[in-house]
Amino acid sequence: MKWVRLKSGLKKEHLTNRLKYNPEIIELHLNEEDMYRPERIIETIEILQAKGIRVYLHHPSKYKGQYLDIISNDKERRYFYDWSSSVLARICEQMKVKCVIHCHYASSESSKGIEDEKKRISVRKRIEDILSIHSSCFLWEDTIAGIFSAENPYLLEEIIEPLHLPLTIDISHSFIALKGSNERLNTHLREHAYYARYYHVVDSMGVIHDSLPLGKGKIDWKMVKPFVVDSDFIFEIGLSDSNHLDCSPMLESAMYFTNI
C-alpha cells in the first residue's frame, strides 16, 4: 500500500503492529516517562532506520498530567519543557531526525490572549530560547486556538517569518482554528507553504479536536493534497481502541488519500 505513514508509541506491541504494514514513515509520540530513558528512544530509532523507515519524534504533550505551554507560569512544567527539548535535540543531532514540538495546547496559557502583544512577544522570546538549544531540529506545530494557531492573524509576521521557523502544519488543527472554512484553509496553506516542512494529515468537522479519518470530516482533500503530497507527513488519526494497537484508521486514510 502507498502512503503508509503512521504514528506510534515506543511500546513493543505498538511498533510490532505498525511494522506489519511496512511503513515509509513512523512518528514516535513520546510521553514524560520516555524522556527519562533516552537510550530507549535511540534504540527504537536505530531499529526503524535499519528497516529503511524515516523517523520523526513528537515532543511530550504533558507533564504530570497537564498540557505543556512554552510560557507556562508553572516553573516545574516550564523546566520540563526546556529540559526535554534539550534531551530531544541531542537525540535528533545524533540520529539525524526531526522532532515535532508544540508551543502550547488548547486550554493552556497561550491558548488565550491573541490580542495581547506582550504575550505574543513572550511566546516568540521563549521560542528563541528553544532555538538556542538547536536551531533546526524542531518542527513547530500549530494548535486549534490561541497564539500559535491559524486563528492568530499576527502569527506569520510576528513569529514565523522573523524566526524563519520550520513548521509542522496539522491540517485539522488549522481547519478548526479557521472555523471550518476550506476557503480560509486554502489561503492559510498557501501563505505558510514556504515554512512548512512536515504535515499531520487528519480530518475534522471543524468545530472541536476530533482527529477523524480522511473522508469522515469536512476538509476538502482534493484542495489540500497538492500542498502535502510532495512533503513528509503522517496520518495522525485518533485511534478508538484504548491500547492504540489498531492502526486501521490510519491505513484507511492512506487508501483514501491515494484514491483522491
Contacts in CASP RR format, 6 or more apart in sequence:
PFRMAT RR
TARGET T0000
AUTHOR 0000-0000-0000
METHOD contacts of the structure
MODEL  1
MKWVRLKSGLKKEHLTNRLKYNPEIIELHLNEEDMYRPERIIETIEILQA
KGIRVYLHHPSKYKGQYLDIISNDKERRYFYDWSSSVLARICEQMKVKCV
IHCHYASSESSKGIEDEKKRISVRKRIEDILSIHSSCFLWEDTIAGIFSA
ENPYLLEEIIEPLHLPLTIDISHSFIALKGSNERLNTHLREHAYYARYYH
VVDSMGVIHDSLPLGKGKIDWKMVKPFVVDSDFIFEIGLSDSNHLDCSPM
LESAMYFTNI
1 21 0 8 1.000
1 251 0 8 1.000
1 254 0 8 1.000
1 255 0 8 1.000
1 258 0 8 1.000
2 254 0 8 1.000
2 258 0 8 1.000
3 24 0 8 1.000
3 235 0 8 1.000
3 254 0 8 1.000
3 257 0 8 1.000
3 258 0 8 1.000
4 21 0 8 1.000
4 22 0 8 1.000
4 23 0 8 1.000
4 24 0 8 1.000
4 251 0 8 1.000
4 254 0 8 1.000
5 23 0 8 1.000
5 24 0 8 1.000
5 25 0 8 1.000
5 26 0 8 1.000
5 27 0 8 1.000
5 201 0 8 1.000
5 232 0 8 1.000
5 233 0 8 1.000
5 234 0 8 1.000
5 235 0 8 1.000
5 250 0 8 1.000
5 254 0 8 1.000
6 18 0 8 1.000
6 21 0 8 1.000
6 23 0 8 1.000
6 25 0 8 1.000
6 26 0 8 1.000
6 27 0 8 1.000
6 234 0 8 1.000
6 235 0 8 1.000
6 247 0 8 1.000
6 250 0 8 1.000
7 26 0 8 1.000
7 27 0 8 1.000
7 28 0 8 1.000
7 29 0 8 1.000
7 58 0 8 1.000
7 234 0 8 1.000
7 235 0 8 1.000
7 236 0 8 1.000
7 250 0 8 1.000
8 14 0 8 1.000
8 15 0 8 1.000
8 17 0 8 1.000
8 18 0 8 1.000
8 26 0 8 1.000
8 27 0 8 1.000
8 28 0 8 1.000
8 29 0 8 1.000
8 247 0 8 1.000
9 15 0 8 1.000
9 28 0 8 1.000
9 29 0 8 1.000
9 30 0 8 1.000
9 244 0 8 1.000
10 28 0 8 1.000
10 30 0 8 1.000
10 34 0 8 1.000
10 40 0 8 1.000
10 41 0 8 1.000
10 44 0 8 1.000
13 243 0 8 1.000
13 245 0 8 1.000
14 244 0 8 1.000
14 245 0 8 1.000
15 26 0 8 1.000
15 44 0 8 1.000
15 47 0 8 1.000
15 48 0 8 1.000
17 245 0 8 1.000
17 246 0 8 1.000
17 247 0 8 1.000
18 26 0 8 1.000
18 247 0 8 1.000
19 51 0 8 1.000
21 247 0 8 1.000
21 251 0 8 1.000
23 53 0 8 1.000
24 53 0 8 1.000
24 54 0 8 1.000
25 53 0 8 1.000
25 54 0 8 1.000
25 55 0 8 1.000
25 56 0 8 1.000
25 232 0 8 1.000
25 233 0 8 1.000
25 234 0 8 1.000
26 48 0 8 1.000
26 53 0 8 1.000
26 54 0 8 1.000
26 55 0 8 1.000
26 56 0 8 1.000
26 234 0 8 1.000
27 55 0 8 1.000
27 56 0 8 1.000
27 57 0 8 1.000
27 58 0 8 1.000
27 100 0 8 1.000
27 234 0 8 1.000
27 236 0 8 1.000
28 41 0 8 1.000
28 44 0 8 1.000
28 45 0 8 1.000
28 55 0 8 1.000
28 56 0 8 1.000
28 57 0 8 1.000
28 58 0 8 1.000
29 58 0 8 1.000
30 41 0 8 1.000
30 57 0 8 1.000
30 58 0 8 1.000
30 59 0 8 1.000
30 60 0 8 1.000
30 88 0 8 1.000
31 60 0 8 1.000
31 61 0 8 1.000
31 62 0 8 1.000
32 60 0 8 1.000
32 62 0 8 1.000
32 63 0 8 1.000
32 64 0 8 1.000
32 65 0 8 1.000
32 80 0 8 1.000
32 84 0 8 1.000
34 40 0 8 1.000
34 41 0 8 1.000
34 60 0 8 1.000
35 60 0 8 1.000
35 83 0 8 1.000
35 84 0 8 1.000
35 87 0 8 1.000
35 88 0 8 1.000
38 87 0 8 1.000
38 90 0 8 1.000
38 91 0 8 1.000
41 57 0 8 1.000
41 91 0 8 1.000
42 91 0 8 1.000
42 94 0 8 1.000
42 95 0 8 1.000
45 55 0 8 1.000
45 91 0 8 1.000
45 95 0 8 1.000
45 97 0 8 1.000
46 95 0 8 1.000
48 55 0 8 1.000
49 55 0 8 1.000
49 95 0 8 1.000
54 232 0 8 1.000
55 95 0 8 1.000
55 97 0 8 1.000
56 97 0 8 1.000
56 98 0 8 1.000
56 99 0 8 1.000
56 100 0 8 1.000
56 139 0 8 1.000
56 198 0 8 1.000
56 232 0 8 1.000
56 234 0 8 1.000
57 88 0 8 1.000
57 91 0 8 1.000
57 92 0 8 1.000
57 97 0 8 1.000
57 98 0 8 1.000
57 99 0 8 1.000
57 100 0 8 1.000
58 99 0 8 1.000
58 100 0 8 1.000
59 68 0 8 1.000
59 84 0 8 1.000
59 85 0 8 1.000
59 88 0 8 1.000
59 99 0 8 1.000
59 100 0 8 1.000
59 101 0 8 1.000
59 102 0 8 1.000
59 138 0 8 1.000
60 68 0 8 1.000
60 84 0 8 1.000
61 67 0 8 1.000
61 68 0 8 1.000
61 102 0 8 1.000
61 105 0 8 1.000
62 68 0 8 1.000
63 76 0 8 1.000
63 77 0 8 1.000
63 80 0 8 1.000
63 81 0 8 1.000
64 76 0 8 1.000
64 77 0 8 1.000
66 74 0 8 1.000
66 77 0 8 1.000
67 104 0 8 1.000
67 105 0 8 1.000
67 106 0 8 1.000
67 107 0 8 1.000
67 108 0 8 1.000
68 77 0 8 1.000
68 80 0 8 1.000
68 81 0 8 1.000
68 102 0 8 1.000
68 104 0 8 1.000
68 105 0 8 1.000
68 108 0 8 1.000
69 77 0 8 1.000
69 81 0 8 1.000
69 103 0 8 1.000
69 104 0 8 1.000
69 105 0 8 1.000
69 108 0 8 1.000
69 109 0 8 1.000
69 110 0 8 1.000
69 111 0 8 1.000
70 78 0 8 1.000
70 81 0 8 1.000
70 103 0 8 1.000
70 104 0 8 1.000
70 110 0 8 1.000
70 123 0 8 1.000
70 126 0 8 1.000
70 127 0 8 1.000
70 130 0 8 1.000
71 78 0 8 1.000
71 104 0 8 1.000
71 109 0 8 1.000
71 110 0 8 1.000
71 119 0 8 1.000
71 122 0 8 1.000
71 123 0 8 1.000
71 126 0 8 1.000
72 78 0 8 1.000
72 81 0 8 1.000
72 108 0 8 1.000
72 109 0 8 1.000
73 109 0 8 1.000
82 129 0 8 1.000
82 130 0 8 1.000
82 133 0 8 1.000
85 101 0 8 1.000
85 130 0 8 1.000
85 133 0 8 1.000
85 138 0 8 1.000
86 133 0 8 1.000
88 99 0 8 1.000
88 137 0 8 1.000
89 99 0 8 1.000
89 133 0 8 1.000
89 134 0 8 1.000
89 137 0 8 1.000
89 138 0 8 1.000
91 97 0 8 1.000
91 99 0 8 1.000
92 98 0 8 1.000
92 99 0 8 1.000
92 134 0 8 1.000
92 137 0 8 1.000
93 134 0 8 1.000
93 137 0 8 1.000
97 137 0 8 1.000
98 137 0 8 1.000
98 138 0 8 1.000
98 139 0 8 1.000
98 197 0 8 1.000
98 198 0 8 1.000
99 137 0 8 1.000
99 138 0 8 1.000
99 139 0 8 1.000
100 138 0 8 1.000
100 139 0 8 1.000
100 141 0 8 1.000
100 168 0 8 1.000
100 198 0 8 1.000
101 130 0 8 1.000
101 138 0 8 1.000
101 139 0 8 1.000
101 140 0 8 1.000
101 141 0 8 1.000
102 140 0 8 1.000
102 141 0 8 1.000
102 143 0 8 1.000
102 148 0 8 1.000
103 110 0 8 1.000
103 123 0 8 1.000
103 126 0 8 1.000
103 127 0 8 1.000
103 140 0 8 1.000
103 143 0 8 1.000
103 147 0 8 1.000
103 148 0 8 1.000
104 110 0 8 1.000
104 111 0 8 1.000
104 123 0 8 1.000
104 143 0 8 1.000
104 146 0 8 1.000
104 147 0 8 1.000
104 148 0 8 1.000
105 111 0 8 1.000
105 143 0 8 1.000
106 143 0 8 1.000
106 144 0 8 1.000
106 145 0 8 1.000
106 209 0 8 1.000
110 119 0 8 1.000
110 123 0 8 1.000
110 146 0 8 1.000
110 147 0 8 1.000
110 148 0 8 1.000
111 143 0 8 1.000
111 145 0 8 1.000
111 146 0 8 1.000
111 147 0 8 1.000
111 149 0 8 1.000
112 146 0 8 1.000
113 119 0 8 1.000
113 146 0 8 1.000
113 147 0 8 1.000
114 120 0 8 1.000
114 146 0 8 1.000
114 147 0 8 1.000
114 151 0 8 1.000
114 152 0 8 1.000
114 153 0 8 1.000
114 154 0 8 1.000
119 147 0 8 1.000
120 147 0 8 1.000
120 152 0 8 1.000
120 154 0 8 1.000
120 158 0 8 1.000
120 159 0 8 1.000
121 158 0 8 1.000
123 147 0 8 1.000
123 148 0 8 1.000
123 159 0 8 1.000
124 158 0 8 1.000
124 159 0 8 1.000
124 162 0 8 1.000
124 163 0 8 1.000
127 140 0 8 1.000
127 159 0 8 1.000
127 163 0 8 1.000
127 165 0 8 1.000
128 163 0 8 1.000
130 138 0 8 1.000
131 138 0 8 1.000
131 163 0 8 1.000
136 166 0 8 1.000
138 166 0 8 1.000
139 166 0 8 1.000
139 167 0 8 1.000
139 168 0 8 1.000
139 197 0 8 1.000
139 198 0 8 1.000
140 148 0 8 1.000
140 165 0 8 1.000
140 166 0 8 1.000
140 167 0 8 1.000
140 168 0 8 1.000
141 167 0 8 1.000
141 168 0 8 1.000
141 169 0 8 1.000
141 170 0 8 1.000
141 173 0 8 1.000
141 200 0 8 1.000
142 148 0 8 1.000
142 149 0 8 1.000
142 150 0 8 1.000
142 167 0 8 1.000
142 168 0 8 1.000
142 169 0 8 1.000
142 170 0 8 1.000
142 173 0 8 1.000
142 174 0 8 1.000
142 177 0 8 1.000
143 149 0 8 1.000
143 170 0 8 1.000
143 173 0 8 1.000
143 177 0 8 1.000
144 173 0 8 1.000
144 176 0 8 1.000
144 177 0 8 1.000
144 209 0 8 1.000
145 151 0 8 1.000
145 176 0 8 1.000
145 177 0 8 1.000
146 152 0 8 1.000
146 177 0 8 1.000
147 155 0 8 1.000
148 155 0 8 1.000
148 159 0 8 1.000
149 155 0 8 1.000
149 173 0 8 1.000
149 174 0 8 1.000
149 177 0 8 1.000
150 173 0 8 1.000
150 174 0 8 1.000
150 177 0 8 1.000
150 178 0 8 1.000
150 184 0 8 1.000
150 188 0 8 1.000
151 177 0 8 1.000
151 178 0 8 1.000
156 191 0 8 1.000
156 192 0 8 1.000
159 165 0 8 1.000
160 167 0 8 1.000
160 192 0 8 1.000
160 195 0 8 1.000
161 195 0 8 1.000
164 195 0 8 1.000
165 195 0 8 1.000
166 195 0 8 1.000
166 197 0 8 1.000
167 192 0 8 1.000
167 195 0 8 1.000
167 196 0 8 1.000
167 197 0 8 1.000
167 198 0 8 1.000
168 196 0 8 1.000
168 197 0 8 1.000
168 198 0 8 1.000
168 199 0 8 1.000
168 200 0 8 1.000
169 189 0 8 1.000
169 192 0 8 1.000
169 196 0 8 1.000
169 198 0 8 1.000
169 199 0 8 1.000
169 200 0 8 1.000
170 199 0 8 1.000
170 200 0 8 1.000
170 202 0 8 1.000
170 236 0 8 1.000
171 185 0 8 1.000
171 199 0 8 1.000
171 200 0 8 1.000
171 201 0 8 1.000
171 202 0 8 1.000
171 203 0 8 1.000
171 219 0 8 1.000
171 224 0 8 1.000
171 228 0 8 1.000
172 200 0 8 1.000
172 202 0 8 1.000
172 203 0 8 1.000
172 204 0 8 1.000
172 206 0 8 1.000
172 209 0 8 1.000
172 210 0 8 1.000
172 211 0 8 1.000
172 212 0 8 1.000
172 219 0 8 1.000
173 200 0 8 1.000
173 209 0 8 1.000
174 185 0 8 1.000
174 188 0 8 1.000
174 189 0 8 1.000
175 181 0 8 1.000
175 182 0 8 1.000
175 185 0 8 1.000
175 204 0 8 1.000
175 206 0 8 1.000
175 218 0 8 1.000
175 219 0 8 1.000
176 204 0 8 1.000
176 206 0 8 1.000
176 207 0 8 1.000
176 208 0 8 1.000
176 209 0 8 1.000
178 184 0 8 1.000
178 185 0 8 1.000
178 188 0 8 1.000
179 206 0 8 1.000
180 204 0 8 1.000
180 205 0 8 1.000
180 206 0 8 1.000
180 207 0 8 1.000
180 218 0 8 1.000
182 218 0 8 1.000
182 219 0 8 1.000
182 220 0 8 1.000
182 223 0 8 1.000
185 219 0 8 1.000
185 220 0 8 1.000
185 223 0 8 1.000
185 224 0 8 1.000
186 220 0 8 1.000
186 223 0 8 1.000
189 196 0 8 1.000
189 224 0 8 1.000
189 227 0 8 1.000
190 227 0 8 1.000
193 227 0 8 1.000
196 227 0 8 1.000
196 231 0 8 1.000
197 231 0 8 1.000
197 232 0 8 1.000
198 231 0 8 1.000
198 232 0 8 1.000
198 233 0 8 1.000
199 227 0 8 1.000
199 228 0 8 1.000
199 231 0 8 1.000
199 232 0 8 1.000
199 233 0 8 1.000
200 233 0 8 1.000
200 234 0 8 1.000
200 236 0 8 1.000
201 214 0 8 1.000
201 224 0 8 1.000
201 228 0 8 1.000
201 233 0 8 1.000
201 234 0 8 1.000
201 235 0 8 1.000
201 236 0 8 1.000
201 253 0 8 1.000
201 257 0 8 1.000
202 211 0 8 1.000
202 212 0 8 1.000
202 214 0 8 1.000
202 235 0 8 1.000
202 236 0 8 1.000
202 237 0 8 1.000
202 238 0 8 1.000
202 253 0 8 1.000
203 212 0 8 1.000
203 213 0 8 1.000
203 214 0 8 1.000
203 215 0 8 1.000
203 216 0 8 1.000
203 217 0 8 1.000
203 218 0 8 1.000
203 219 0 8 1.000
203 221 0 8 1.000
203 237 0 8 1.000
203 253 0 8 1.000
204 210 0 8 1.000
204 211 0 8 1.000
204 212 0 8 1.000
204 217 0 8 1.000
204 218 0 8 1.000
204 219 0 8 1.000
205 212 0 8 1.000
205 217 0 8 1.000
205 218 0 8 1.000
206 217 0 8 1.000
206 218 0 8 1.000
210 217 0 8 1.000
211 236 0 8 1.000
211 237 0 8 1.000
211 238 0 8 1.000
212 237 0 8 1.000
212 238 0 8 1.000
213 235 0 8 1.000
213 237 0 8 1.000
213 249 0 8 1.000
213 250 0 8 1.000
213 252 0 8 1.000
213 253 0 8 1.000
213 256 0 8 1.000
214 221 0 8 1.000
214 235 0 8 1.000
214 237 0 8 1.000
214 252 0 8 1.000
214 253 0 8 1.000
214 256 0 8 1.000
214 257 0 8 1.000
215 221 0 8 1.000
215 256 0 8 1.000
221 256 0 8 1.000
221 257 0 8 1.000
221 260 0 8 1.000
222 260 0 8 1.000
225 257 0 8 1.000
225 260 0 8 1.000
234 250 0 8 1.000
235 249 0 8 1.000
235 250 0 8 1.000
235 253 0 8 1.000
235 254 0 8 1.000
235 257 0 8 1.000
236 250 0 8 1.000
237 249 0 8 1.000
237 250 0 8 1.000
237 253 0 8 1.000
238 249 0 8 1.000
239 246 0 8 1.000
239 247 0 8 1.000
239 249 0 8 1.000
239 250 0 8 1.000
240 246 0 8 1.000
240 249 0 8 1.000
END
